[in-house]
Amino acid sequence: MNILTQNQGKVNLTIFSISKFLSALGGNIYAFGMGLYILSLTGSAGNFAIGMACSAVPRILVGPVAGAWADRFSRKKIIILTQLIEVLTLGGFFVISFLIEISLPLIYGTTAILSVCSTFSSITFSSSIPDLVNEGQIQKATSLNQSAISLATIGAPIIGGLLYGVLSIQTFIAINAVAYLFSAALDSFLKFEKPDLGDNLNSEQTRNIWVEIKEGFTYVQSNYLLYKVILPVGLWVNFFGVSMQVGLPYIVVQRLKLISYQFGLIEASLAIGMLLMSIFLSTREETRKPLITMRISLIILSFLLGMMAIPLLLPASSSFNFVYYLGLLLAFGLTIVFLNTPLYVLVQKTTPEQYRGRVFGLVETVANVIAPISMIFYGFLFDYLNPVWILFASGLVLFLITIYKMRVSKIQKSSSEISSAL
């Protein structure tokens, strides 16, 4: 039973929403500026890709460890400590940048450290939401969390684009450091329902981090809802969703010859859709049939993937294609949040406190592993095959997987498991 007062839950909601927005905005502005800096410094897409890998690979490697730590130690301390490490890392980078020339190894090393800290903070935050708000506020908290990220995603390229040509790269470093510092200060006022999780663990348990990770895997395997429904759904959505990420710039810019400004607005409409749905869900009660909601969302996503190919089949003006993809990416954004929100709320409410960090660590690790594999796969396909058939096939396979993996018998069995867990 949650012992937080209604007022304290609202205070926590406000604090972590602002904190999440500040850290996401600072991080995205930094990533935007540093990406442009790498390209201007080297002119190499390969070096730019290495920078992306320095962010992605650490997330895969430390995800399970971050989840185990979130279940073992004080979650509040993990969140604040990782943010302070980010501040110190960026502060050191800022000082060094005035003493020596900024080099690629320095950028890559800083990016990797920030990625590790971000992974610990993100997984810990996700597993902490039920401890920060009352049970009826979990969907609102999850939606506001997504709203903050979406708003930062929209704002960062605009702010970064305005600042990059005027201010030095050191300014981007400083902006991110200040954002993390304010975020850490705000998070220090969060009040958690549970006491420090690590207080009662003996030294033997403390040494066996890998045993705890294995226990988390074992728990997931024994949980029908997680192992047979949620993890497969997350895996396939991330895999086929990349076809949109890889295919969109190729289709819009290379095949349909829309200008870069139009492409930028099309990409922004995805984040706008996510923001709008997040705000909408934050005002609604939790869905009573989350699995049905997820099933409908996946079916819609499968049709949206196929619809991406339609302008390649029907001759139309640039203006029509621009408006078409604006609407399509807006629909993608709406549907993704409509899918993700009940999924995250379901995991948070049905997973026992002592396993929640490891479960979220595993879910995020699976998502982070499958994305680069899918990018390589679809990058190869779009180089050699007709994008129309790629997108139609991806939509069809996602539809068939959804019908099979979320068939009525599975939903009924999972629903009974949900009822027993709540």
C-alpha positions in Angstrom: 0.0 0.0 0.0 1.4 3.4 -1.0 1.8 5.6 2.0 2.6 8.9 0.2 0.0 11.6 0.7 -1.8 12.9 -2.4 -0.1 16.3 -2.0 3.4 14.7 -1.8 2.7 12.6 -4.9 1.8 15.9 -6.8 4.9 17.6 -5.5 7.0 14.6 -6.7 5.3 14.7 -10.1 6.2 18.4 -10.5 9.8 17.9 -9.4 10.7 15.0 -11.5 8.9 16.3 -14.6 10.9 19.6 -14.5 14.1 17.6 -13.6 13.6 15.2 -16.5 12.9 18.1 -18.9 16.0 20.0 -17.9 18.3 17.0 -18.1 16.8 15.8 -21.4 17.0 19.4 -22.9 20.6 19.9 -21.8 21.6 16.4 -23.0 19.9 16.8 -26.4 21.4 20.3 -27.0 24.8 18.9 -26.1 24.4 15.9 -28.4 23.2 18.2 -31.3 26.1 20.6 -30.9 28.7 17.9 -30.4 27.5 16.0 -33.5 27.8 19.1 -35.6 31.2 19.8 -34.1 32.5 16.3 -35.0 31.3 16.7 -38.6 32.9 20.1 -38.9 36.1 18.9 -37.3 36.5 15.8 -39.4 33.9 15.9 -42.2 33.5 12.2 -41.6 30.2 10.4 -41.2 32.2 7.4 -39.8 33.5 9.5 -36.9 30.0 10.8 -36.3 28.8 7.2 -36.2 31.6 6.3 -33.7 30.3 9.0 -31.5 26.8 7.5 -31.6 28.3 4.1 -30.8 30.0 5.5 -27.8 26.6 6.5 -26.5 24.8 3.3 -27.5 27.3 0.5 -26.5 27.6 1.5 -22.8 23.9 1.4 -22.5 23.9 -2.2 -23.6 26.8 -3.2 -21.4 25.7 -1.6 -18.1 21.9 -1.9 -18.4 21.6 -5.1 -16.3 24.0 -3.8 -13.7 22.1 -0.6 -13.4 18.9 -2.6 -12.9 20.5 -4.7 -10.1 21.9 -1.6 -8.4 18.5 0.1 -8.5 17.1 -3.0 -6.7 19.9 -3.0 -4.1 20.8 0.6 -3.2 19.0 3.8 -2.5 17.4 4.8 -5.7 17.4 8.5 -4.8 21.1 8.4 -4.1 21.8 6.6 -7.4 19.9 9.3 -9.3 21.6 12.2 -7.6 25.0 10.7 -7.7 25.0 9.8 -11.4 23.8 13.4 -12.2 26.6 14.8 -10.1 29.1 12.6 -11.9 27.8 14.0 -15.2 28.3 17.5 -13.9 31.9 16.8 -12.8 32.6 15.0 -16.2 31.3 18.0 -18.2 33.0 20.4 -15.9 36.3 18.6 -16.4 35.7 18.6 -20.2 34.9 22.3 -20.1 38.2 23.2 -18.3 40.3 20.8 -20.5 38.8 22.4 -23.6 40.5 25.7 -22.8 43.9 24.0 -22.0 44.2 21.7 -25.0 42.5 21.3 -28.4 39.3 19.2 -28.2 40.1 15.9 -29.7 38.0 13.0 -30.8 39.2 10.6 -28.0 38.2 13.3 -25.5 34.8 13.6 -27.0 34.3 9.9 -27.3 35.4 9.3 -23.7 33.1 12.0 -22.3 30.2 10.7 -24.3 30.7 7.1 -23.0 30.8 8.3 -19.3 27.7 10.4 -19.8 26.0 7.4 -21.4 26.8 5.1 -18.5 25.5 7.7 -16.0 22.4 8.3 -18.1 21.6 4.5 -18.2 21.9 4.2 -14.4 19.7 7.3 -13.9 17.1 6.4 -16.5 16.6 2.8 -15.3 16.5 3.9 -11.7 13.9 6.6 -12.4 11.7 4.2 -14.4 11.7 1.6 -11.6 11.1 4.3 -9.0 7.8 5.8 -10.3 5.5 3.7 -8.1 7.6 4.9 -5.1 7.2 8.5 -6.0 3.5 8.8 -6.7 0.2 7.2 -5.5 -1.1 4.2 -7.4 -3.7 6.2 -9.3 -1.0 8.7 -10.5 1.3 6.1 -12.2 -0.1 6.7 -15.7 0.1 10.4 -15.2 3.7 10.2 -14.0 4.7 8.0 -17.0 2.9 10.3 -19.4 4.5 13.5 -17.9 7.9 11.8 -18.1 7.3 11.1 -21.8 6.0 14.7 -22.3 9.2 16.2 -20.8 11.4 14.0 -23.1 9.3 14.9 -26.2 9.3 18.6 -25.4 13.1 18.5 -25.0 13.4 16.6 -28.3 11.4 19.3 -30.1 13.2 22.2 -28.5 16.8 21.0 -28.5 17.4 21.1 -32.3 15.8 24.5 -32.5 17.8 26.0 -29.6 21.0 24.1 -30.7 20.6 25.3 -34.3 20.3 28.9 -33.1 23.2 28.7 -30.8 25.7 26.7 -32.8 26.6 29.4 -35.3 26.9 32.1 -32.6 28.4 30.5 -29.5 31.4 28.2 -28.9 31.3 24.5 -28.3 32.3 25.2 -24.7 28.9 26.9 -24.3 27.1 23.6 -25.3 29.2 21.8 -22.7 28.4 24.4 -20.0 24.6 24.3 -20.8 24.5 20.5 -20.3 26.5 20.8 -17.1 24.2 23.5 -15.6 21.1 21.5 -16.7 22.3 18.4 -14.9 23.3 20.4 -11.8 19.8 22.0 -11.6 18.3 18.5 -12.2 20.3 17.0 -9.3 19.3 19.9 -7.0 15.6 19.3 -7.8 15.8 15.6 -7.4 17.2 16.0 -3.9 13.7 17.2 -2.8 12.0 14.0 -4.0 10.4 11.9 -1.3 10.3 8.1 -1.9 7.7 5.9 -0.4 10.3 3.1 0.4 13.4 3.4 2.6 16.9 2.8 1.1 16.8 -0.7 -0.4 20.4 -1.4 0.4 20.1 -0.9 4.2 19.2 -4.4 5.1 21.5 -6.4 2.7 24.4 -8.3 4.2 27.9 -8.2 2.8 27.6 -11.5 1.1 24.6 -10.4 -0.9 26.4 -7.1 -1.7 29.3 -8.9 -3.3 27.2 -11.1 -5.6 26.0 -8.5 -8.2 26.0 -11.1 -10.9 23.9 -13.5 -8.9 21.3 -10.8 -8.5 21.4 -10.1 -12.2 20.8 -13.8 -12.8 17.9 -13.8 -10.4 16.4 -11.0 -12.4 16.6 -13.0 -15.6 15.1 -16.0 -13.8 12.2 -13.9 -12.5 11.5 -12.6 -16.0 11.6 -16.1 -17.5 9.2 -17.3 -14.9 6.8 -14.4 -15.5 4.4 -15.3 -18.4 3.4 -11.7 -19.0 6.9 -10.4 -19.2 8.6 -13.3 -21.0 5.8 -14.2 -23.5 4.2 -10.9 -24.1 5.9 -7.7 -23.1 9.6 -8.6 -24.0 8.7 -10.0 -27.5 6.4 -7.0 -28.2 9.2 -4.6 -27.2 11.8 -6.5 -29.3 9.7 -6.6 -32.4 8.5 -3.0 -32.1 12.1 -1.7 -31.8 13.2 -3.9 -34.7 10.5 -3.0 -37.2 10.3 0.6 -35.9 13.8 1.1 -37.2 12.5 0.6 -40.8 10.8 4.0 -40.3 13.9 5.7 -38.9 16.2 4.4 -41.7 13.6 4.6 -44.5 12.2 8.0 -43.8 15.2 10.2 -44.7 16.0 7.9 -47.7 12.4 8.2 -49.1 11.7 11.8 -48.2 15.1 13.3 -49.3 16.5 10.9 -51.8 13.4 9.6 -53.6 10.9 12.4 -53.2 13.4 15.2 -53.3 11.9 17.2 -50.4 14.3 19.9 -49.0 16.1 19.5 -45.7 13.9 22.1 -44.0 10.7 20.1 -44.8 12.4 16.9 -43.6 13.2 18.6 -40.3 9.6 19.6 -39.8 8.5 16.0 -40.7 10.8 14.6 -38.0 9.6 17.2 -35.5 6.0 16.1 -36.1 6.9 12.7 -34.6 7.9 14.3 -31.3 4.9 16.6 -31.4 2.6 13.6 -31.8 4.3 11.9 -28.8 4.0 15.1 -26.8 0.3 15.5 -27.6 -0.6 11.9 -26.7 1.5 12.1 -23.5 -0.4 15.2 -22.4 -3.7 13.6 -23.2 -2.9 10.4 -21.3 -1.7 12.4 -18.3 -5.3 13.7 -17.9 -7.0 10.4 -18.3 -7.6 7.5 -15.9 -5.5 4.4 -16.4 -6.8 2.1 -19.1 -8.6 -0.9 -17.7 -7.5 -3.2 -20.6 -3.9 -2.4 -21.2 -3.2 -5.5 -23.3 -6.1 -4.7 -25.7 -4.8 -1.2 -26.0 -1.3 -2.5 -26.8 -2.7 -4.9 -29.4 -4.7 -2.1 -31.1 -1.6 0.2 -31.1 0.6 -2.5 -32.7 -1.9 -3.1 -35.4 -2.1 0.6 -36.2 1.7 0.8 -36.3 1.8 -2.0 -38.8 -0.5 -0.2 -41.1 1.4 3.1 -40.7 4.6 1.4 -41.7 3.0 0.2 -44.9 1.5 3.7 -45.5 5.0 5.1 -45.6 5.4 3.6 -49.1 2.2 5.0 -50.7 3.7 8.3 -52.1 6.3 6.2 -53.9 3.4 4.5 -55.8 1.2 7.5 -56.5 2.7 10.5 -58.3 2.0 13.7 -56.3 3.3 17.2 -55.7 6.0 18.0 -53.2 3.5 19.9 -51.2 1.2 16.9 -50.9 4.0 14.6 -50.0 5.2 17.1 -47.3 1.7 17.3 -45.7 1.2 13.5 -46.1 4.4 12.7 -44.1 3.7 15.4 -41.6 0.4 13.7 -40.8 1.9 10.2 -41.0 4.7 11.0 -38.5 2.3 12.7 -36.2 0.2 9.5 -36.2 3.3 7.5 -35.5 4.1 9.7 -32.5 0.5 9.4 -31.1 0.5 5.7 -31.5 3.9 5.0 -30.0 3.0 6.7 -26.8 -0.4 5.1 -26.8 1.4 1.8 -26.9 4.3 2.5 -24.5 2.4 4.2 -21.7 0.1 1.3 -20.7 3.1 -1.1 -21.3 5.3 0.8 -18.8 2.4 1.3 -16.3 1.7 -2.5 -16.5 5.3 -3.4 -15.8 5.5 -0.9 -12.9 2.3 -2.1 -11.2 2.8 -5.8 -11.6 6.5 -6.2 -10.9 7.5 -6.7 -7.2 9.5 -4.0 -5.7 12.6 -6.1 -5.2 12.8 -7.0 -9.0 11.6 -3.8 -10.6 15.0 -2.3 -11.3 16.3 -5.5 -12.9 13.2 -5.9 -15.0 13.5 -2.3 -16.4 17.3 -2.9 -16.9 16.5 -6.0 -19.0 13.8 -4.3 -21.0 16.0 -1.3 -21.9 19.0 -3.6 -22.7 16.9 -5.7 -25.1 15.7 -2.5 -26.8 19.2 -1.1 -27.0 20.6 -4.3 -28.4 18.1 -4.8 -31.1 18.2 -1.2 -32.4 21.7 -1.3 -33.9 21.2 -4.8 -35.4 18.0 -3.5 -37.0 19.8 -0.4 -38.3 22.4 -2.5 -40.1 19.8 -4.9 -41.4 17.5 -2.1 -42.8 20.5 0.0 -44.0 21.5 -3.0 -46.2 17.9 -3.6 -47.4 17.3 0.0 -48.4 20.6 0.0 -50.4 19.6 -3.0 -52.5 15.8 -3.4 -52.5 12.7 -1.4 -53.4 11.6 0.6 -50.3 8.0 -0.1 -51.2 8.4 -3.8 -50.6 10.6 -3.3 -47.6 7.9 -1.2 -45.8 5.0 -3.3 -47.0 6.7 -6.5 -45.8 7.7 -4.9 -42.4 4.2 -3.8 -41.8 2.8 -7.2 -42.7 5.2 -9.1 -40.6 4.6 -6.8 -37.6 0.8 -7.3 -38.1 1.2 -11.1 -38.2 3.4 -11.2 -35.1 1.0 -9.0 -33.2 -2.0 -11.3 -34.1 0.0 -14.3 -33.0 1.8 -13.0 -30.0 -1.2 -11.1 -28.6 -3.9 -13.6 -29.6 -7.0 -13.8 -27.4 -5.8 -16.9 -25.5 -2.6 -15.1 -24.5 -4.4 -11.9 -23.5 -6.8 -13.9 -21.3 -3.9 -15.8 -19.6 -1.9 -12.6 -19.1 -5.0 -10.7 -17.8 -5.5 -13.3 -15.1 -1.8 -13.0 -14.1 -2.3 -9.2 -14.0 -5.3 -9.5 -11.8 -3.4 -11.7 -9.3 -0.4 -9.3 -9.3 -2.5 -6.2 -8.5 
